[in-house]
């Protein structure tokens, strides 16, 4: 793997459960960080690689469900697997509606936990790849000239070179040259691919070059 190894973060106030999960994951060569509370977790340095969180529901201070809600409000995408000895159906429904990977009631099978962790790490890996791809597109977009950006917005609206030329008061051949340049800079092999990039950048018709 070119990226850092995946890491599983475990937050559980029961030292036996915490150590048991840690030993299970470490026996499989999975990097693991163990915490007794959300407070301890928040004070730690987060790993720079695919990550998922194994989280107890009932914790000292902030509960697991409260923490899940806070992460969602802060738009922090962290795959969560809940484990609890005190779960009920309303809790599980609430957790799953907010995007939890799984809601496991103790005692649970090790394989069920491992399966959920595999899904969580795959989801976070995919998120990281999406963010990396978007950052690359943004970097290319920033290198466009003001005119090229303006034409990219209009191309994404489906407007023809002749229409764009009329709007901007320039020759149609000039629009075609700008379009060719911007497609090369954006590394877009076709207009549909350029349009997909524009959609990812959320370019709107009212976009204007900032001063």
C-alpha positions in Angstrom: 0.0 0.0 0.0 1.3 3.5 -0.8 -0.7 5.0 2.0 -0.2 4.4 5.7 -1.6 1.3 7.3 -5.2 1.4 8.4 -5.9 2.0 12.1 -8.7 1.0 14.3 -9.6 3.3 17.2 -11.3 1.7 20.2 -13.1 3.7 22.8 -14.5 1.6 25.7 -14.4 2.2 29.4 -14.2 -1.5 30.2 -10.5 -2.4 30.3 -11.1 -6.1 29.7 -13.2 -5.4 26.6 -10.8 -2.8 25.4 -7.8 -5.0 25.8 -9.6 -8.0 24.2 -10.4 -6.0 21.1 -6.9 -4.7 21.0 -5.3 -8.1 21.2 -7.6 -9.5 18.6 -6.8 -6.7 16.1 -3.1 -6.7 16.9 -2.9 -10.5 16.3 -4.1 -9.8 12.8 -1.5 -7.1 12.3 -4.0 -4.2 12.4 -2.7 -1.0 14.0 -4.9 -0.2 17.0 -5.2 2.7 19.5 -7.2 2.1 22.7 -9.0 4.8 24.8 -11.1 4.7 28.0 -13.2 7.7 27.1 -14.1 10.2 24.4 -12.1 12.8 26.2 -8.9 10.6 26.0 -9.6 10.0 22.3 -10.0 13.7 21.5 -6.6 14.5 23.2 -4.8 11.9 21.0 -3.1 12.5 17.6 -5.1 11.0 14.8 -3.5 8.6 12.4 -3.0 9.6 8.8 -4.5 6.6 7.1 -7.7 4.7 6.7 -9.4 4.7 10.0 -12.6 3.4 11.7 -13.9 3.8 15.3 -15.1 1.0 17.6 -17.2 2.9 20.1 -19.0 1.9 23.2 -22.5 3.4 23.7 -22.2 4.1 27.5 -19.1 5.9 28.4 -18.0 8.2 31.3 -18.9 11.8 30.4 -19.9 11.9 26.8 -21.8 8.9 25.5 -21.0 7.2 22.2 -24.2 8.3 20.6 -23.6 11.9 21.7 -20.1 11.7 20.2 -21.5 10.3 16.9 -23.9 13.3 16.8 -21.1 15.8 17.4 -18.9 14.2 14.7 -21.8 14.5 12.2 -22.5 18.1 13.1 -18.8 18.9 12.6 -19.0 17.1 9.2 -16.2 14.7 10.2 -16.7 11.4 8.4 -15.4 8.7 10.6 -16.9 5.2 10.2 -18.3 4.0 13.5 -19.0 0.5 14.8 -21.0 0.6 18.1 -20.5 -2.1 20.7 -22.6 -2.2 23.9 -23.7 -4.3 26.7 -26.8 -2.1 27.3 -28.2 -1.6 23.8 -31.8 -1.6 22.7 -33.7 -1.2 19.5 -34.2 2.6 19.7 -30.5 3.1 20.3 -29.5 0.9 17.4 -32.0 2.6 15.0 -30.7 6.0 16.1 -27.1 4.9 15.5 -27.7 3.3 12.1 -29.8 6.3 10.9 -26.7 8.5 11.6 -24.6 6.2 9.5 -23.1 3.7 11.8 -21.6 0.6 10.2 -22.9 -1.8 12.7 -24.4 -2.0 16.2 -23.1 -5.0 18.1 -24.5 -6.2 21.4 -22.0 -7.8 23.9 -21.2 -10.6 23.8 -20.7 -10.6 20.0 -18.7 -12.9 17.7 -15.2 -11.7 16.9 -15.9 -12.3 13.2 -18.9 -10.0 13.3 -16.7 -7.2 14.7 -13.9 -8.0 12.1 -16.4 -7.9 9.3 -17.8 -4.6 10.4 -14.2 -3.2 10.7 -13.4 -4.3 7.2 -16.4 -2.4 5.9 -15.5 0.6 7.9 -11.9 0.7 6.7 -13.0 0.2 3.1 -15.5 3.1 3.4 -12.9 5.4 4.9 -10.3 4.4 2.2 -12.9 5.3 -0.5 -13.5 8.7 1.2 -9.8 9.4 1.3 -9.5 8.6 -2.4 -12.4 10.9 -3.2 -10.9 13.7 -1.2 -7.5 13.2 -2.9 -9.1 13.3 -6.3 -11.1 16.4 -5.5 -8.0 18.2 -4.2 -6.2 17.4 -7.4 -9.1 18.8 -9.5 -9.1 22.0 -7.3 -5.4 22.4 -7.7 -5.7 22.2 -11.5 -8.7 24.6 -11.5 -6.7 27.2 -9.5 -4.1 27.2 -12.4 -6.7 28.3 -15.0 -6.8 31.9 -16.1 -9.9 33.9 -15.2 -11.2 33.6 -18.7 -10.6 29.9 -18.8 -12.6 29.5 -15.6 -15.4 31.6 -16.9 -15.6 29.5 -20.1 -15.5 26.3 -18.1 -18.6 27.4 -16.2 -20.4 28.1 -19.4 -19.3 24.9 -21.0 -20.7 23.1 -18.0 -24.0 24.8 -18.6 -24.1 23.2 -22.0 -23.6 26.4 -24.0 -22.0 26.3 -27.4 -18.8 28.1 -28.3 -20.8 30.5 -30.5 -23.1 31.3 -27.6 -20.2 31.8 -25.2 -18.4 34.0 -27.7 -21.5 36.2 -28.0 -21.8 36.5 -24.2 -18.2 37.4 -23.7 -17.8 39.6 -26.8 -14.9 37.6 -28.2 -14.4 35.5 -31.4 -15.7 31.9 -31.5 -12.2 30.7 -32.4 -10.8 32.4 -29.3 -13.4 30.5 -27.2 -12.3 27.3 -28.8 -8.6 28.0 -28.0 -9.5 28.8 -24.4 -11.6 25.6 -24.1 -8.7 23.5 -25.6 -6.3 25.0 -23.1 -8.5 24.6 -20.1 -9.3 21.0 -21.0 -5.5 20.3 -21.3 -4.8 21.9 -17.9 -7.7 20.1 -16.3 -6.6 16.8 -17.9 -10.1 16.3 -19.2 -10.3 13.9 -22.1 -13.8 14.9 -23.1 -16.5 17.5 -22.5 -18.5 15.1 -20.3 -15.4 14.4 -18.2 -14.9 18.2 -17.9 -18.5 18.6 -16.9 -18.1 16.0 -14.1 -15.1 17.9 -12.8 -17.1 21.1 -12.8 -19.9 19.3 -10.9 -17.4 18.1 -8.3 -16.2 21.6 -7.9 -19.8 22.8 -7.5 -19.2 25.5 -10.1 -22.3 27.6 -10.5 -23.4 30.0 -13.2 -22.9 32.9 -10.9 -19.3 32.0 -10.2 -17.0 35.0 -10.6 -13.3 35.3 -10.3 -12.5 36.9 -6.9 -10.6 40.1 -6.9 
